[in-house]
Amino acid sequence: MGVRNLLVSTVLFSCIVISLTYNGDIIYAVNAGGESHTDYWGVHYDKDPLTGKVGTASSYGKQLVIGRVPTEDQILYQTERYHHSTFGYDIPIDEDGEYVLVLKFCEVYFNSANKKVFDIVLNGDHTIVSDLDIYDRVGRGVAHDEYVPFTVLNDKLFVNGAESDIQSGMIRVEFIKGYRDNPKINALYVIRGRLDDVPKLPYYQSDSEYDEMKEREEDIKMKSRKPSGPRTPDPYSVDDTAIMLPLFVAIGAFIPLLFCLCKL
């Protein structure tokens, strides 16, 4: 699965217009568990501020080639921060307006679904992602982003039709410890703008979608295939009476002859 997805991802990413960039202001960006990095789109990620304070930084993913992203940005998905309990990041918000929170993930350890599953909560009140199972979404070693638009107005945060108060000009994104392994994050950023302003990962084609596509292609080929020569008649479709007719004619001619010979 990994090799095919990597090839498909490479082709898809190469089709993106090179001049495309994000529109809006990046107000916060962190490479969780890693050093500072400026990505393909020009987004600058700071070194993880939780280093030495909360959770565990890991670079285990550096042994993998990450699908769906250009080579220079694989580092964002190869490093991560996880914790045996709930943890999070405080994001400064000092202006009213529309924003998008982008959360970056990659499963670099588990080889099956239902191993690492967790929720993500924004500002203490809003569950913005439920039961995130990265492997179930895209498999192992493949980038996966979550995009969460929200609005800030008069010290209130509005997301998914709900609202909450913003305290001290900060909102907090938290990764909630559940009953399956530890929550984690690979990288994140907040942009002041709309969802259309955010560069997206290329479309991911799952194995089931790929298999269905191949089956449809084979069905179309079979239906459109034409015989290369004249059609061979079915020997079992020949009328039996056509075979017996010469025999009946021969018998009919022999009986009068036999009658004449007997009179002699």
Secondary structure, DSSP 8 states (H G I E B T S, - for coil): -HHHHHHHHHHHHHTS-TT----SEEEEEEETTS--EE-TTS-EEEE-TTTTTSSEEE-GGGGS--BTS-GGGTHHHH-EEE-SS-EEEEEE--S-EEEEEEEEEEB-S-SSSSSSEEEEEETTTEEEEEEE-HHHHH-BTBEEEEEEEEEEETTEEEETTEEEE-BTTEEEEEEEEEEES--EESEEEEEES-GGGS--------HHHHHHHHHHHHHHHHHH---SS-----GGGS-HHHHHHHHHHHHHHHHHHHHHHHH-
